[in-house]
């Protein structure tokens, strides 16, 4: 500080602004979403891949009305497992693979895990509104029909396996 004018020198001013910014960032009450646009195209709030497929993914909305857009069911389950305050989640919706305009509740939806179906993140996981639709897809593509808790377990197992190496 300058003893004559009482003003801070340039280095101290920058240091104080940086300190204030850190304090504000750490004490904020709502999560700050990182910029995630590439030439105006949105991307996944979990993996940061550009959203290019309208038959996959979903969204999570918490009680604070924060909306997360996710590229794939596996990203949604990974977010649920690793980052979500599940008590605050108000809505979690998948995109139905066979009817992309439908957004079934992810916890009540049916999923097909099949190596013959290519999905974002290369897991071969697709969502369906009904057991009948999932079973019809399984008849065509092979694989295994799962429920939400099994999808989360799949993520948990892969997550734990990847941490071992």
Secondary structure, DSSP 8 states (H G I E B T S, - for coil): --TTT----HHHHHHHHHHHHHHHHHH-SS-------BTTB-B-TTT--B---TTS-EEEEETT--EEEESSHHHHHHHHHHT--GGGEEEEEE-BSS-TT---BTTT-EEEE-TTS--GGGS-EEEESSHHHHHHHHHHH--EEE-HHHHHHHHHHHHHHHHT-
